[in-house]
Amino acid sequence: MLEASTSVLIKQPVETVWEYTTAPENIAAYLPGTVEITPLSDDPIAVGAQWKGKTSVLGRTVDWRGEFTRVDTYKDTEFQTIEAAFPFKTHSSLEETPEGVRMSYHVESASGFGGVFGKMADPIVMRIYQRSLNASIESIPDLIEEWLAQK
């Protein structure tokens, strides 16, 4: 199984962090490779809600469709693909601490990138993704500040 995880401390109320990080229009700003995300209904995030999207990994863009398998408002979400060239699962959690909200993000793929780059290349691609994920998630505090200033 290939996995990448990271976390960041955000000095905002948990409600603000939740609102920003669960809005489909914001996700491409902080998840590397995310090109597009579209909810398949107008319903709020809930178990069973489906989204479709496009992800680009090292110049290859793939379409996917997935659904939320767990939603605990202001705490965490789990999402997994239903249709994808390389199936993946994500888990995002928010933990209130005295210093702020600790957002943790974890992504895993049991079968790697489905042969998109070849099985031998999957661990290398995942290391590259891990570095990108670390840098992207670290940008969330600034992204939220900009987002709040525009509201």
Salt bridges, closest charged atoms under 4 A:
GLU3 OE1 - HIS106 NE2 2.95
GLU19 OE2 - LYS151 NZ 3.05
ASP63 OD1 - LYS54 NZ 3.16
ASP76 OD2 - ARG70 NH2 3.19
ASP76 OD2 - HIS91 NE2 3.25
GLU78 OE2 - ARG70 NH1 3.78
GLU83 OE2 - ARG65 NH2 2.73
GLU108 OE1 - HIS106 NE2 3.21
